[in-house]
Amino acid sequence: MVTLGIFSAFTPQNVLYLLGGLGITVGVSVISVILSLIFGSIVGIIQFERLPYFSTFVGTINNIIRNLPLLLIIFFVYFALPKIGIHLPIFWATVIAMSTFESAMLAEIVRGGLESVDNGQFEGARANGLSNMQTMVYIVLPQAYKKMIPPIISQLISLVKDTSLALGIVLSEMTYRGQIVYAQNSTYIVPVLIAITLVYFLLNYGLSLLAKWADHKLA
């Protein structure tokens, strides 16, 4: 009877409902990853270039964001921005909050990766007539990103897991929908939580395998 109760949690309706939540989780994760990589790289390069005043200003803002709880940023974007006339759907509020937080984290990884590149690479590129932009794009960044792959993937794995925090603003992602499903029957709690755990594990393990593959290809 207990076994039947456990498997009864996964009716076609419940499975489809959970898969819909998985789609939202993946959607938030993918968009946030793309935005975080773009803006995190820009902020990291700005800090690395040490532009007078501007780099210091950007670095200060970045440090403030890095030291805030992600949940607080999610609440700020969803609850505080409407007070100044900026109304965002739950999905995009989550994406913006997560992208902002993860960009700050990735910016430090990028800055550290750039600083790990030998100064001789910069000098050699400039001696060959390359501009600062060409040096950064064609010489420095490719070397830096190879060294940054493990910490970047680790941070992106954290991003995927952190999507569950969005249940605080009732985003209908996988964890939130799991709560709705097991609220139907107390016997659903364990199987639903195990299923959600397995899905998160597979997503993040897939990212770690991707990191190993990319590191091997670039070796």
QUIVEN-V394215 format. One record per pair of residues at least 12 apart in sequence whose ideal C-beta (glycine too) atoms are under 8 Angstrom apart, sorted by the first residue. I is the first residue (numbers start at 0). GAP is how many residues later the second one is. Records with the same first field share a line. If there is no record, write none. Layout:
I=GAP  GAP
This chain:
1=185
4=180  182
5=181  182  184  185
6=184
7=177  179  180
8=172  173  176  178  179  182  183
9=181  185
13=167
16=160  163  164
17=156  159  160  163  174  177  178
19=152  157
20=151  152  153  154  155  156  157
21=152  177
23=67  147  148  149  150
24=135  138  139  148  149  150
25=177
26=64
27=63  66  67  70  135  138  143  145
28=130  131  134  174
30=64  68
31=63  66  67  70  127
32=69  123  126
34=60  64  68
35=62  63  66  67  69  70  120  123
36=69  115
38=60  64  68
39=62  63  64  65  66  67  69  70
40=65  66  69
42=15  19  60  61  64  67
43=62  63  64  65  66  67  69  70
44=65  66  69  91
45=12
46=12  15  60  64
47=62  63  66  67
61=42  45  46
62=41
64=35  36  39
65=35  38  39  42
67=33
69=27  28  31  92  95
70=94  97
72=24  27  28
73=19  20  23  24  91  92  94  95
74=93  94
75=21
76=16  17  19  20  23
77=12  15  16  19  91
78=90
80=12
89=76  79  80  81  82
90=80
92=76
93=69  72  75  77
97=61  64  65  68
101=53  54  57
104=50
105=46  49
108=39  42  43  46
109=34  38
111=36
112=31  32  34  35
113=26  27  30
115=28  31
116=23  26  27
120=18  19  22
121=13  17  18
123=15
124=13  14  15
145=69  72
148=62  65  66  69
149=61  65
152=54  55  57  58
155=51
156=47  50  51
159=40  43  44  47
160=39  43
162=12
166=12
173=22  25
174=21
177=14  15  17  18
